[in-house]
């Protein structure tokens, strides 16, 4: 078998695998509409609608190892302190279909939104995960990249709720 034949065989094998996969990303998980858009205007409206209650927002992606590590602590915080602090997440993944695939067969108590680069730029998100904390008036009071452990999130939630 010469190099051309090997290359052709690999090409046709890849083509066959693609054909067998179904090729329709939307059917591989939850409908794309399950992850509402969270741009600058939508976040501003969310914060306005939720005045009187502090908000913790995590910018993240499905491909980020630190984000995957941080998400369970965020979920735990949502379950234990969701009555006093809103806990939300904004994915900066390239498409809603990626989120649908990631969450296929998984449940989360944290609302997941799909964001754009404009909302990330508003808070100078240069690394993920990045946490942004808003006071009860919807004003950003703290933004920092990194995975925050549950105990630190609880302490921050308590401080935000006390303000």
Secondary structure, 3 states (H helix, E strand, C coil): CCHHHHHHHHHHHHHHHHHHCCCCHHHHCCCHHHCCEECHHHHHHHHHHCCCCEEEEEEECCCCHHHHHHHHHHHHHHHHHCCCEEEEEEECCCCHHHHHHHHCCCCCCCEEEEECHHHHHHCCCCCCCEEEEECCCCCEEEEEECCCCHHHHHHHHHHHHHC
